[in-house]
């Protein structure tokens, strides 16, 4: 069995795209763009396969599509909670998770967030939701469709998110501020189900490493 047959048994490479992460994908389900779209198309081209972009608005939905057999590839952050189902490549990019608080909040540093009574708004099923679920000892997570929305709606103490959109959120709202340091590094990788052959996973890993190292990923992110 070839890599193409193993990875895309339907004859079409179905790539699960998370439009909920604007650093990696944007646009509409009918016209998506971004580095994950470029990677999916490049991997399909190398296998001489047509590509179908299956778009979602949240990482958890993209993960579920991968797990349920509705997609052959996913583009997600490497997290232990996902690795039982997904074989990941090395990261093609590392982005940062950061916190925002009200301007008048007594919280001034990342180390002060994990305390009793502190409530943190997160996007349900996101990489930072999984990470904080695993690492927090005292603070409470409040999940919603968007971390900043539930932060506003329920007047929470902290909002968690990715640095770029969180920076834009703070710039547009003068009553909130960022805590400068990151609370985590989010390692974004390509994944497929663990049922795929080792040769198939190795092809994906080698391809992603090449595209990261030869500037393909950087050029795509720049666009």
Backbone torsions as a table, in degrees:
resi	resn	phi	psi	omega
1	UNK	NA	133.1	179.3
2	UNK	-79.6	165.8	175.8
3	UNK	-59.4	-42.5	-179.2
4	UNK	-61.6	-42.1	-179.7
5	UNK	-68.2	-36.8	-179.4
6	UNK	-71.4	-44.0	-175.2
7	UNK	-76.8	-34.4	-175.7
8	UNK	-128.7	74.2	-175.8
9	UNK	-64.1	-20.1	178.1
10	UNK	-82.9	-7.3	-176.0
11	UNK	89.0	-2.7	177.0
12	UNK	-128.9	131.3	177.4
13	UNK	-80.3	110.6	-178.1
14	UNK	-95.0	112.9	-176.1
15	UNK	-108.2	125.3	-179.9
16	UNK	-84.9	117.1	-175.4
17	UNK	-112.2	126.7	178.6
18	UNK	-95.6	101.7	178.2
19	UNK	-77.0	-3.9	178.6
20	UNK	-79.4	-7.4	176.4
21	UNK	-110.7	97.1	-172.8
22	UNK	-68.4	-13.6	175.3
23	UNK	-69.7	-33.3	-170.7
24	UNK	-107.9	-24.3	-180.0
25	UNK	-155.7	148.7	178.9
26	UNK	-152.8	179.9	-178.9
27	UNK	96.3	-154.0	-178.1
28	UNK	-118.7	164.6	176.1
29	UNK	-57.0	-28.4	179.2
30	UNK	-82.8	-20.9	-177.2
31	UNK	-146.7	65.9	-179.3
32	UNK	-78.8	157.7	177.4
33	UNK	-149.1	167.9	178.5
34	UNK	124.5	176.2	-173.2
35	UNK	-64.1	-36.3	179.8
36	UNK	-67.4	-36.2	176.3
37	UNK	-65.5	-44.1	179.0
38	UNK	-62.7	-41.2	178.2
39	UNK	-64.1	-44.7	180.0
40	UNK	-59.4	-44.3	-178.7
41	UNK	-67.6	-38.3	179.8
42	UNK	-68.1	-42.5	178.1
43	UNK	-62.8	-43.3	178.5
44	UNK	-62.1	-42.0	-179.3
45	UNK	-62.9	-39.4	-179.7
46	UNK	-67.8	-24.3	178.1
47	UNK	-97.8	2.0	-178.7
48	UNK	57.7	46.2	-178.5
49	UNK	-121.3	147.5	166.6
50	UNK	-71.2	156.2	-178.0
51	UNK	-120.8	140.9	173.1
52	UNK	-119.6	122.7	-179.3
53	UNK	-93.9	111.2	-178.8
54	UNK	-100.5	108.7	-168.0
55	UNK	-101.3	143.9	179.0
56	UNK	-136.6	167.5	-178.1
57	UNK	-106.3	8.6	-179.4
58	UNK	-156.4	149.5	-179.0
59	UNK	-62.2	-37.0	-177.8
60	UNK	-63.4	-34.5	179.3
61	UNK	-72.7	-37.3	176.1
62	UNK	-63.9	-41.5	177.8
63	UNK	-64.1	-43.7	-179.4
64	UNK	-63.4	-37.4	177.9
65	UNK	-63.7	-39.7	176.9
66	UNK	-64.1	-46.8	-176.5
67	UNK	-66.6	-35.6	-175.5
68	UNK	-86.4	-0.6	178.0
69	UNK	84.9	14.0	178.0
70	UNK	-90.3	-4.0	178.3
71	UNK	-145.3	153.7	179.9
72	UNK	-101.3	-26.7	-179.6
73	UNK	-129.9	149.4	170.5
74	UNK	-135.7	163.1	178.9
75	UNK	-129.2	96.4	-172.0
76	UNK	-137.4	164.7	173.4
77	UNK	-75.9	142.3	177.8
78	UNK	-71.8	120.0	178.9
79	UNK	-143.1	140.6	179.8
80	UNK	-53.9	-35.1	-178.6
81	UNK	-65.3	-20.2	-179.3
82	UNK	-99.3	-21.7	-170.2
83	UNK	-70.6	-16.2	175.1
84	UNK	-67.0	-28.0	-177.2
85	UNK	-104.5	-28.4	-169.2
86	UNK	-118.9	133.0	170.4
87	UNK	-92.7	116.2	-175.3
88	UNK	-99.0	150.0	167.1
89	UNK	-80.1	179.7	167.3
90	UNK	-66.2	157.6	179.7
91	UNK	-62.3	142.3	170.9
92	UNK	-96.3	-17.1	175.0
93	UNK	-158.9	150.2	176.7
94	UNK	-118.4	124.4	177.1
95	UNK	-119.1	169.4	-170.9
96	UNK	-111.5	141.8	170.2
97	UNK	-96.8	132.9	-176.5
98	UNK	-134.7	163.9	177.9
99	UNK	-110.0	148.0	168.8
100	UNK	-123.3	148.6	178.9
101	UNK	-137.7	167.7	172.9
102	UNK	-63.6	150.0	-178.6
103	UNK	-54.9	-38.8	-176.6
104	UNK	-92.7	12.9	180.0
105	UNK	-66.6	142.1	175.3
106	UNK	-73.0	-10.5	179.9
107	UNK	-78.7	123.2	-177.0
108	UNK	-121.3	-7.6	-176.7
109	UNK	-146.7	155.6	179.9
110	UNK	-56.9	-38.4	-177.2
111	UNK	-64.3	-16.9	-178.0
112	UNK	-91.6	-1.8	-174.6
113	UNK	-77.6	-41.8	-174.3
114	UNK	-82.5	75.8	-179.5
115	UNK	-134.4	153.4	178.7
116	UNK	-56.1	137.3	177.4
117	UNK	90.0	-14.5	179.2
118	UNK	-80.5	128.2	179.9
119	UNK	-112.7	130.7	-173.2
120	UNK	-117.8	125.3	176.2
121	UNK	-84.7	129.3	179.4
122	UNK	-135.5	156.6	172.3
123	UNK	-79.1	122.5	-174.1
124	UNK	-58.5	129.4	176.1
125	UNK	81.1	0.6	178.8
126	UNK	-71.8	167.3	178.6
127	UNK	-60.1	-38.7	-178.5
128	UNK	-75.6	-27.6	171.1
129	UNK	-61.3	-49.7	-179.4
130	UNK	-62.3	-42.6	-179.1
131	UNK	-64.7	-47.0	-178.4
132	UNK	-68.8	-34.9	174.9
133	UNK	-58.5	-37.5	-176.9
134	UNK	-79.6	-28.3	-168.9
135	UNK	-111.2	-24.5	-178.2
136	UNK	-68.7	143.6	178.5
137	UNK	-113.7	-27.5	-172.4
138	UNK	-127.1	-41.9	-177.9
139	UNK	-69.4	164.0	-177.4
140	UNK	-115.6	135.3	176.5
141	UNK	-91.7	138.8	173.8
142	UNK	-121.3	117.6	-171.8
143	UNK	-98.7	146.0	176.8
144	UNK	-155.7	-175.1	178.5
145	UNK	-66.2	-31.7	175.2
146	UNK	-141.3	135.5	-178.2
147	UNK	-61.2	-40.5	-177.9
148	UNK	-70.8	-30.0	179.5
149	UNK	-69.5	-46.0	179.8
150	UNK	-69.2	-30.4	173.5
151	UNK	-58.7	-44.6	179.0
152	UNK	-71.4	-50.7	-171.8
153	UNK	-63.1	-38.0	-176.2
154	UNK	-104.7	8.2	177.8
155	UNK	51.2	55.2	-178.5
156	UNK	-78.8	172.9	-178.2
157	UNK	-83.1	-33.9	-171.6
158	UNK	-142.6	146.4	168.8
159	UNK	-116.8	138.5	177.4
160	UNK	-112.1	147.1	178.9
161	UNK	-177.2	-172.0	179.1
162	UNK	-84.5	143.5	-170.6
163	UNK	-55.3	-47.6	-173.1
164	UNK	-62.1	-54.6	178.0
165	UNK	-67.5	-29.9	177.3
166	UNK	-67.9	-37.2	176.5
167	UNK	-62.8	-41.2	177.8
168	UNK	-65.8	-39.1	178.1
169	UNK	-60.7	-45.1	179.7
170	UNK	-66.6	-40.4	-179.9
171	UNK	-63.0	-29.5	-177.8
172	UNK	-90.5	-5.2	-176.3
173	UNK	-136.9	110.4	-173.9
174	UNK	-79.8	2.4	179.1
175	UNK	-101.1	7.3	177.4
176	UNK	-129.5	158.9	178.3
177	UNK	-143.5	155.2	176.6
178	UNK	-85.9	146.4	162.8
179	UNK	-84.7	122.1	-165.6
180	UNK	-58.5	-43.8	-175.6
181	UNK	-77.3	150.7	173.4
182	UNK	-73.2	153.9	171.9
183	UNK	-101.4	-13.0	176.3
184	UNK	-161.6	157.9	167.1
185	UNK	-101.2	130.1	-178.2
186	UNK	-103.1	111.0	-175.5
187	UNK	-93.2	103.2	-177.0
188	UNK	-85.0	130.3	-175.6
189	UNK	-140.0	168.8	172.0
190	UNK	-92.7	141.6	179.8
191	UNK	-137.8	158.4	171.5
192	UNK	-143.8	172.8	-176.8
193	UNK	-69.5	152.7	-179.8
194	UNK	-70.4	-7.4	176.7
195	UNK	-76.5	-12.1	179.8
196	UNK	-71.8	154.0	-178.7
197	UNK	-67.8	151.8	178.3
198	UNK	-55.9	-34.9	179.6
199	UNK	-63.8	-34.4	179.9
200	UNK	-70.3	-45.3	177.8
201	UNK	-63.4	-38.8	179.0
202	UNK	-65.4	-39.4	175.7
203	UNK	-58.7	-46.5	179.6
204	UNK	-62.3	-44.1	-178.5
205	UNK	-63.0	-45.2	-179.1
206	UNK	-65.8	-39.7	-179.1
207	UNK	-66.2	-45.6	179.9
208	UNK	-63.6	-42.2	178.8
209	UNK	-61.7	-41.9	178.7
210	UNK	-63.8	-45.6	-177.9
211	UNK	-68.4	-30.5	174.4
212	UNK	-70.2	-44.5	-172.9
213	UNK	-78.7	-25.9	-177.7
214	UNK	-90.9	3.9	176.0
215	UNK	94.9	-4.0	-179.7
216	UNK	-57.7	-47.9	-177.7
217	UNK	-65.3	-44.5	-179.0
218	UNK	-61.8	-41.7	179.5
219	UNK	-65.0	-40.8	179.1
220	UNK	-64.0	-45.8	177.7
221	UNK	-61.6	-36.9	178.8
222	UNK	-63.2	-37.1	178.1
223	UNK	-67.7	NA	NA
